[in-house]
Amino acid sequence: MCGSDGVTSVWQQQIKEANARIAAAEAKSKELNVVIQKEYVDRVKTVKEVQLQIQSQIVKDSTAIDAECKVAREAIEDINAAALSKGKK
């Protein structure tokens, strides 16, 4: 009857080790989630800043764009900047 006690104790030890690895992985996951969240927020902020910069440039150049019936150089630059997701420098 006591023959399986050794096998059971080995399995119990392996379960404890696996639970320890799981706990360590969960802790590391929480740390990495914080880093990922921060990078995501920073990227969204950068995209919003570029959008606002392009929008303000379009408003600024609107007089030159509407001055004639031709497509102004500024309009082409604004559209290209918006398409490439970067503002004018």
C-alpha positions in Angstrom: 0.0 0.0 0.0 2.9 2.4 0.6 4.5 1.7 -2.8 2.8 4.6 -4.5 3.7 7.2 -1.8 7.0 7.8 -3.5 5.4 8.4 -6.9 2.8 10.7 -5.3 5.4 12.8 -3.6 7.4 13.1 -6.8 4.3 14.3 -8.6 3.4 16.7 -5.8 6.9 18.2 -6.0 6.6 18.6 -9.7 3.3 20.4 -9.2 4.8 22.8 -6.7 7.7 23.6 -9.1 5.2 24.1 -12.0 3.1 26.5 -9.8 6.2 28.4 -8.9 7.1 28.8 -12.6 3.6 29.9 -13.3 3.7 32.5 -10.6 7.0 33.9 -11.8 5.7 34.1 -15.4 2.6 35.9 -14.2 4.7 38.4 -12.3 6.9 39.0 -15.4 3.8 39.3 -17.6 2.4 42.1 -15.3 5.6 44.0 -15.5 5.8 43.7 -19.3 2.1 44.7 -19.6 2.9 48.0 -17.9 5.8 48.6 -20.3 3.6 47.8 -23.3 0.8 50.0 -22.1 3.3 53.0 -21.6 4.7 52.5 -25.1 1.2 52.3 -26.6 0.1 55.5 -24.8 3.3 57.2 -26.1 2.7 56.2 -29.7 -0.9 57.3 -29.6 0.2 60.7 -28.2 2.8 61.0 -31.0 0.2 60.2 -33.6 -2.2 62.7 -32.2 0.5 65.4 -32.1 1.3 64.8 -35.7 -2.4 64.9 -36.7 -2.8 68.2 -34.9 0.3 69.6 -36.5 -0.9 68.6 -40.0 -4.4 70.0 -39.4 -3.0 73.3 -38.2 -0.7 73.5 -41.3 -3.7 72.8 -43.6 -5.6 75.6 -41.9 -2.6 77.9 -42.2 -2.2 77.1 -45.9 -5.9 77.2 -46.7 -5.6 80.8 -48.0 -2.9 79.9 -50.4 -4.8 76.8 -51.4 -8.1 78.7 -52.1 -6.4 81.8 -53.7 -6.5 80.4 -57.2 -8.3 77.5 -58.9 -5.0 75.7 -59.3 -3.6 73.2 -56.9 -1.1 75.0 -54.8 2.3 73.6 -53.8 1.3 73.9 -50.1 -1.8 71.7 -50.7 0.3 69.0 -52.3 2.8 69.2 -49.4 0.0 69.0 -46.8 -1.6 66.0 -48.5 1.7 64.2 -48.8 2.5 64.9 -45.2 -0.9 63.6 -44.1 -0.5 60.5 -46.2 3.0 59.8 -44.8 1.8 60.6 -41.2 4.5 63.2 -40.6 4.2 66.9 -40.1 6.2 69.6 -41.7 9.5 70.5 -40.2 
